[in-house]
Amino acid sequence: MQNAPVSSLVGEEYEVEVGPVAHGGHCIARTEAGRVLFVRHALPGERVVARVTEGEETSRFLRADAVTVLEASKDRVEAPCPFAGPGKCGGCDWQHAKPGAQRRLKGEVIAEQLQRLAGLTPEEAGWDGTVMPAEGDKLPAGEVPQWRTRVQYAVDTEGHAGLRRHRSHEVEVIDHCMIAAEGVSELGIEKRTWEGMASIEAIAASGSGDRQVVLTPRPGARLPLVELDKPVSVLRVDEKDGGVHRVHGRPFVRERADDRTYRVGNGGFWQVHPQAAQTLMLAVMQGLTPRKGETALDLYCGVGLFAGAIADRVGDQGAVLGIESGKRAVEDARHNLEAYDRVRIEQGKVDQVLPRTRITEVDLIVLDPPRAGAGKQTVKHLATLGARRIAYVACDPAALARDIAYFKEGGYRVRTLRAFDLFPMTHHVECVAILEPVKKDA
């Protein structure tokens, strides 16, 4: 006996009252029948017509776009970008919201995740509930900060550059990205065709005039002759091993933070917002208050941003160990911090390298894990090292809240939490949580 085919609901429309914001750049609504919708391009309190973009009769929830706004929120504005909206570019989630409303929505998401996953109120987390804009980003409604110093362009089959649509491999061809930094826009990536290319990453270092493009060719394609509007170095991704190789120019860009220059090679990780590295470094140092002679761990250390800042502050009698999985990032970190005799950088995954170090005691820990978080086993290990302060830098509030709960089990509490809007127009937000051991009753 054959099972009846599952009926797709894609394209169905529902008139709904929009409820609270949820993690992921959408709001929650319910149909009259009680079915849950995750609705993009809507704001809490609005009445909209929502068109289903993903889901079937048996789905626990449906994804949808608000295609008609029947009753608008006072926080709504006309999206400044012509490529933002239902079925278009998936890069910006909140172009239709006033800047202050965007930050409030992000704050509500952080608060909800802390409560649901860590059992903490904002007060218990030492957080005043605000999400701070970066310097220079506090603009009137309708204006967009040009903050994105790294843009990953997708290329369609005809060689036109664009950006991916939401939860899709389809390319929305664009002629300009409004949130791209000036250094990216002035390269003119969107003006030319890129035959044979699958993607192009454009990088405009905020700490120098360095410009770089990283090309990923389609299988078997030859690299084009790259002629852009500004001088630029060119790298390519190898289709066999995924490695990044220099074609011409420098294989790295130079960035600045804490009065130090950092080399970032082969399109490696650096904070995307021009103010982010300095903002997060200061938040971490203010939270940790490193003292002369202390020892520290910098986990998921990248090219050594936090390790360098700590090394400056703990002095010649202190020591810092950084752990990073990326081979090129480790090479860069060792180069960037070669002046410090008591800084060591180890390559490998944190959960594998840390136990091998046999470190049993440390004064300070900073961790800046990938979006998925550090995880229970790593947090459990860190909680045994007796650090007087731990700084957790997080780009995902759900992962942060989960790991805070694990730290709680290990005897640590959140002393302070700060949130920064380093990804304007998107749902992403950066947090810095400072943890300390729970005082034992005498």
C-alpha positions in Angstrom: 0.0 0.0 0.0 1.5 3.4 -1.0 1.6 6.4 1.2 -0.4 9.4 0.1 1.9 12.1 -1.4 2.7 15.0 1.0 1.0 18.2 -0.1 3.3 21.2 -0.5 1.9 24.5 0.9 4.4 26.7 -1.0 2.5 29.6 -2.5 -0.4 29.4 -0.1 -1.3 32.8 1.5 -2.6 33.5 5.0 -3.8 36.8 6.6 -2.1 36.8 10.0 -1.4 39.0 13.0 2.4 39.1 13.4 3.7 38.2 16.8 7.2 38.5 18.5 10.5 38.4 16.8 12.4 35.1 16.7 16.0 34.2 16.3 16.9 34.1 12.6 15.5 37.3 11.1 11.8 36.6 11.2 8.7 37.0 13.4 6.3 34.4 14.6 2.7 34.3 13.5 -0.2 31.7 13.6 -2.9 31.0 11.1 -6.5 30.8 12.2 -6.0 27.0 12.3 -3.0 27.4 14.7 -0.3 26.6 12.3 3.0 28.3 13.1 4.6 30.6 10.5 8.1 32.1 10.5 7.5 35.3 8.6 10.2 37.4 7.1 9.8 41.1 6.0 7.3 41.7 8.8 7.4 43.4 12.2 5.8 42.6 15.5 2.2 43.9 15.7 1.6 44.2 12.0 -1.2 42.5 10.1 0.1 41.1 6.8 -0.6 38.6 4.0 2.0 35.9 4.4 2.9 33.7 1.4 4.5 30.3 2.2 8.0 29.9 0.9 8.8 26.5 2.5 6.6 23.8 4.1 4.2 20.9 3.7 1.0 19.7 5.3 3.1 17.7 7.8 5.6 20.4 8.6 5.9 21.5 12.3 6.1 25.1 11.0 6.1 27.0 7.7 8.4 29.7 6.4 6.7 32.6 4.7 7.3 36.2 3.4 5.0 39.1 4.2 3.9 40.1 0.6 1.2 42.6 1.6 1.2 44.8 4.7 -2.4 45.5 5.8 -1.6 47.3 9.1 2.0 48.6 9.4 4.1 49.0 12.5 5.3 52.5 13.4 8.8 51.1 13.1 8.4 50.2 9.4 10.2 52.2 6.7 10.5 51.7 3.0 13.4 49.4 2.4 16.2 51.7 1.0 17.7 48.9 -1.1 15.9 47.9 -4.3 17.1 44.3 -3.9 15.7 43.8 -0.5 12.2 42.2 -0.1 10.3 39.0 -0.6 12.0 36.7 -3.1 15.0 38.9 -3.5 18.5 39.2 -1.9 18.8 37.2 1.4 21.6 39.3 2.9 19.6 41.9 4.9 16.7 40.9 7.2 15.7 44.3 8.6 15.9 46.8 5.8 12.2 47.6 6.4 12.8 48.5 10.1 14.1 51.8 11.6 17.7 51.5 12.9 16.6 51.8 16.5 13.9 49.2 16.0 16.4 46.8 14.5 18.5 47.1 17.7 15.5 46.6 19.9 14.5 43.5 18.0 18.0 42.1 18.4 17.9 42.8 22.1 14.6 40.9 22.4 16.1 37.9 20.6 19.1 37.9 23.0 16.8 38.2 26.1 14.6 35.4 24.8 17.5 33.1 24.2 19.1 33.8 27.6 15.8 33.0 29.3 14.9 29.9 27.3 18.4 28.3 27.1 20.2 29.6 30.2 17.3 30.4 32.5 18.6 34.0 33.0 16.9 37.4 32.9 18.9 40.3 31.5 19.4 41.5 35.1 20.8 38.2 36.1 23.2 38.3 33.1 24.4 41.8 34.1 23.0 43.3 30.9 21.0 46.5 30.6 19.1 45.2 27.6 20.6 47.6 25.0 22.3 46.7 21.8 24.9 49.4 21.1 25.5 50.7 17.6 29.1 50.9 16.3 30.7 54.4 16.1 29.4 56.2 13.0 26.5 53.8 12.4 23.7 55.8 14.2 22.0 57.1 11.1 18.5 58.4 10.4 15.8 56.0 9.1 16.3 55.4 5.4 20.1 55.7 5.5 22.2 52.6 5.4 25.7 52.3 7.0 28.4 51.1 4.5 30.0 48.6 6.9 30.6 45.3 5.1 34.3 45.2 4.3 34.0 41.6 3.0 31.3 40.7 0.5 30.9 37.2 -1.0 29.3 37.6 -4.4 27.7 34.6 -6.1 27.9 34.4 -9.9 25.1 33.2 -12.1 25.6 30.9 -15.2 25.9 34.0 -17.4 28.7 35.5 -15.4 26.8 38.2 -13.6 27.7 38.9 -9.9 25.0 39.0 -7.3 24.0 37.8 -3.9 22.1 34.6 -2.8 18.4 34.7 -2.2 17.2 33.7 1.3 17.8 29.9 1.9 18.4 29.4 -1.8 21.2 28.8 -4.3 19.6 31.2 -6.7 21.5 34.4 -7.5 19.9 37.9 -7.2 21.9 39.9 -9.7 22.7 43.4 -8.3 24.4 46.5 -9.5 25.3 47.7 -6.0 25.2 46.4 -2.4 24.2 49.3 -0.1 25.9 47.8 3.0 29.2 47.2 1.2 32.0 49.3 2.5 33.2 52.0 0.1 36.5 50.1 -0.5 34.5 47.1 -1.8 32.0 49.1 -3.9 34.8 51.0 -5.6 36.2 47.8 -7.0 33.3 47.6 -9.4 32.7 43.8 -9.1 29.1 44.1 -10.3 30.0 46.1 -13.4 31.8 43.3 -15.3 31.0 39.6 -16.2 32.8 36.7 -14.5 32.6 33.8 -16.9 33.5 30.5 -15.4 33.4 31.8 -11.9 31.3 30.3 -9.1 31.9 33.1 -6.6 34.0 36.2 -5.8 34.9 37.4 -2.4 35.8 41.1 -2.3 37.9 42.3 0.7 38.7 45.9 1.5 40.9 46.1 4.6 39.8 48.8 7.1 43.2 49.0 8.6 45.0 49.8 5.3 44.4 50.5 1.7 44.7 46.8 0.8 42.1 45.4 -1.6 41.8 41.7 -2.5 39.5 39.4 -4.5 39.3 35.7 -4.0 38.0 33.8 -7.0 36.4 30.4 -6.9 36.2 29.0 -10.5 33.6 26.5 -11.7 35.2 23.0 -12.3 37.5 23.1 -15.3 37.2 26.9 -15.8 40.1 29.2 -16.5 40.7 32.3 -14.5 39.7 35.6 -16.2 42.1 38.5 -16.5 41.0 40.6 -13.6 40.8 44.3 -14.4 39.0 46.3 -11.7 38.5 49.9 -11.0 41.2 50.0 -8.2 44.5 48.2 -7.6 43.8 44.8 -6.1 45.6 41.5 -5.3 44.0 38.3 -6.7 43.8 34.9 -5.1 42.1 31.8 -6.3 40.5 28.8 -4.6 41.8 25.4 -5.8 39.0 23.2 -6.9 40.8 20.0 -5.8 42.1 20.8 -2.3 40.1 23.9 -1.5 43.3 25.8 -0.7 43.7 29.5 -1.5 46.6 30.4 -3.8 48.1 33.8 -4.9 47.6 34.8 -8.5 49.2 38.2 -8.2 49.7 40.9 -5.5 50.0 40.3 -1.8 48.5 37.1 -0.4 47.3 39.0 2.7 45.7 42.2 3.8 46.7 44.4 6.7 44.3 45.2 9.4 44.6 47.4 12.5 43.4 47.1 16.1 44.8 48.0 19.5 47.6 50.1 17.8 48.9 47.0 16.1 48.9 45.8 12.5 47.7 42.3 11.8 48.4 40.3 8.7 45.3 38.4 7.5 46.2 36.0 4.7 44.4 34.1 1.9 41.0 35.6 2.6 41.2 34.5 6.3 38.9 35.6 9.1 38.8 39.1 10.4 35.8 40.9 11.8 33.7 42.3 8.9 32.6 45.7 10.4 35.4 48.3 10.4 34.9 49.1 14.1 34.3 45.5 15.2 37.8 44.3 16.0 38.6 47.4 18.1 35.2 47.4 19.8 35.3 43.7 20.8 39.0 43.9 21.8 38.2 46.8 24.2 35.1 45.0 25.6 37.1 41.9 26.3 40.0 43.7 27.9 37.7 45.8 30.0 35.9 42.7 31.2 39.0 40.6 31.8 41.2 43.4 33.4 44.4 41.5 32.7 47.2 41.9 35.4 50.9 41.7 35.0 52.3 38.2 35.2 49.0 36.4 34.5 48.5 33.4 32.2 45.8 33.3 29.6 44.2 31.1 26.9 42.9 32.6 23.6 40.7 29.9 22.1 39.7 30.0 18.4 42.3 32.7 18.2 42.3 33.4 14.5 45.2 35.7 13.6 45.8 36.7 17.2 43.7 39.7 17.9 42.9 38.9 21.6 46.2 37.1 22.3 48.1 40.2 21.2 46.0 42.5 23.4 46.4 40.2 26.4 50.1 39.8 25.9 50.6 43.6 26.0 48.8 43.8 29.3 50.2 40.7 31.2 53.8 41.8 30.3 57.0 39.8 30.1 56.2 37.7 33.1 52.8 36.6 31.8 52.1 34.0 29.2 49.4 33.4 26.5 48.5 30.3 24.6 46.4 30.6 21.5 44.7 27.7 19.8 43.4 27.9 16.2 42.4 25.2 13.7 43.1 27.1 10.5 46.7 26.5 9.2 47.1 29.9 7.5 45.6 31.7 10.4 48.1 30.1 12.7 50.9 31.2 10.4 49.6 34.7 10.5 49.1 34.7 14.3 52.7 33.5 14.8 53.9 36.3 12.4 51.7 38.9 14.1 52.9 38.0 17.6 56.5 37.1 16.9 57.7 40.0 19.1 56.2 38.3 22.2 58.5 35.6 23.7 55.8 34.2 26.0 53.0 33.8 23.4 52.6 30.4 21.8 50.1 29.5 19.1 49.0 25.9 18.6 47.2 24.5 15.5 44.2 22.2 15.8 40.7 22.0 17.1 40.3 23.3 20.6 38.6 20.2 21.9 41.6 18.1 20.8 44.5 20.4 21.4 43.5 21.8 24.8 43.5 18.4 26.6 47.0 17.6 25.1 48.5 20.8 26.6 47.9 19.3 30.1 47.2 22.8 31.4 45.5 22.5 34.8 45.4 26.1 35.8 45.0 29.5 34.1 44.1 33.0 35.2 42.2 34.3 32.1 40.3 32.7 29.2 38.9 34.3 26.0 37.0 32.3 23.5 35.5 33.4 20.2 34.0 30.2 18.8 32.3 29.7 15.5 28.6 30.1 15.2 27.8 26.7 16.7 29.5 27.7 20.0 32.1 25.9 22.1 29.9 23.0 23.2 29.4 21.1 26.4 32.7 19.1 26.6 34.9 22.1 25.9 33.0 24.3 28.4 33.2 21.6 31.0 37.0 21.4 30.5 37.4 25.2 30.7 35.4 25.3 34.0 38.0 23.1 35.7 40.9 25.5 35.0 40.0 28.0 37.7 40.2 31.1 35.6 39.2 34.2 37.6 37.6 35.7 34.5 36.4 34.2 31.2 35.4 36.4 28.2 33.1 34.7 25.7 32.7 36.5 22.3 29.6 35.3 20.4 28.0 36.0 17.1 25.1 33.7 17.9 22.9 34.4 20.9 21.5 30.9 21.0 25.0 29.3 21.1 26.0 31.8 23.7 23.0 31.0 25.9 23.6 27.2 25.6 27.2 27.6 26.6 26.4 29.9 29.5 24.2 27.2 30.8 27.1 24.7 30.6 29.4 27.2 32.4 26.7 27.5 35.1 26.8 23.8 35.7 30.6 24.2 36.0 30.4 26.8 38.7 30.6 30.0 36.7 28.1 32.9 36.5 27.8 35.8 34.1 29.2 38.9 35.6 28.3 41.3 32.6 27.0 41.0 29.1 27.3 43.6 26.4 25.7 43.5 22.9 26.9 45.3 19.8 25.1 45.9 16.5 28.1 45.1 14.3 25.9 43.7 11.4 23.3 46.5 10.7 20.3 45.6 8.5 20.8 41.9 9.3 19.5 39.8 12.2 23.1 39.1 13.4 24.5 40.6 16.6 27.7 40.3 18.5 27.8 39.7 22.3 30.6 39.8 24.9 29.9 37.9 28.1 32.3 38.1 31.1 32.0 35.1 33.4 33.5 34.5 36.8 33.4 31.7 39.4 30.5 31.6 41.7 31.6 32.5 45.2 31.5 29.6 47.6 29.7 30.2 50.9 32.1 30.2 53.8 
